[in-house]
Amino acid sequence: MVQITMEGNLPVTSGPDQAVQGQWYHVAVTFTGLSPTNSDTAGVLSFYWTLLDGSRTNADLLATFNMTRI
């Protein structure tokens, strides 16, 4: 069994994506893979968070983690 702990801070104090009770948010995760075919760094896991609003065009990066194979 493998246990992985990852933590990131939600924007809770200010800004357009601050956490507000009663609002809906979109959360996304990307992974560059172990052998990316572009110029991305291998093994990067990124978490994004955005207020669910039709006028929003970009997600805010919450945290990134470098993943390694063991």
C-alpha positions as CSV (number, residue, x, y, z in Angstrom):
1,M,0.0,0.0,0.0
2,V,1.2,3.5,-0.9
3,Q,0.0,6.6,0.9
4,I,0.5,10.0,-0.7
5,T,-0.2,13.3,1.0
6,M,-0.4,16.5,-1.0
7,E,-1.5,19.8,0.4
8,G,-2.2,23.2,-1.1
9,N,-3.8,26.4,0.2
10,L,-7.2,27.6,-1.1
11,P,-7.4,31.3,-1.7
12,V,-9.4,32.2,1.3
13,T,-8.6,35.9,2.1
14,S,-9.0,37.9,-1.2
15,G,-9.1,37.8,-4.9
16,P,-11.6,36.6,-7.5
17,D,-11.2,33.0,-6.5
18,Q,-11.3,33.3,-2.8
19,A,-13.3,30.5,-1.1
20,V,-16.8,31.7,-0.4
21,Q,-19.5,29.5,1.2
22,G,-22.4,28.8,-1.1
23,Q,-20.4,29.2,-4.3
24,W,-19.4,26.5,-6.8
25,Y,-15.8,26.0,-8.0
26,H,-14.1,24.1,-10.7
27,V,-11.1,22.0,-9.7
28,A,-8.7,20.6,-12.3
29,V,-5.5,18.5,-12.2
30,T,-2.9,18.1,-14.9
31,F,0.1,15.8,-15.1
32,T,2.9,16.3,-17.6
33,G,3.7,12.6,-17.7
34,L,6.9,10.7,-17.3
35,S,8.2,11.4,-20.9
36,P,6.5,14.6,-22.2
37,T,6.9,15.2,-26.0
38,N,7.0,18.9,-25.6
39,S,9.2,21.1,-23.5
40,D,7.4,20.5,-20.3
41,T,9.3,19.2,-17.3
42,A,8.5,15.5,-16.6
43,G,6.5,14.4,-13.6
44,V,4.8,17.6,-12.6
45,L,1.3,17.3,-11.1
46,S,-0.6,20.7,-10.9
47,F,-3.8,21.5,-9.2
48,Y,-6.0,24.4,-10.3
49,W,-9.1,26.1,-8.8
50,T,-11.5,28.6,-10.3
51,L,-14.9,30.1,-9.3
52,L,-17.5,28.5,-11.5
53,D,-18.5,31.6,-13.5
54,G,-19.0,31.9,-17.3
55,S,-16.9,35.0,-17.5
56,R,-13.8,33.3,-16.1
57,T,-11.3,32.3,-18.8
58,N,-8.3,31.1,-16.7
59,A,-7.8,28.8,-13.8
60,D,-5.6,29.8,-10.8
61,L,-2.8,27.5,-9.9
62,L,-3.1,26.2,-6.3
63,A,0.0,23.9,-6.1
64,T,2.4,21.8,-8.1
65,F,4.2,18.7,-7.0
66,N,7.2,16.9,-8.6
67,M,6.3,13.2,-8.9
68,T,9.0,10.6,-9.0
69,R,8.9,7.0,-9.8
70,I,10.0,4.7,-7.0
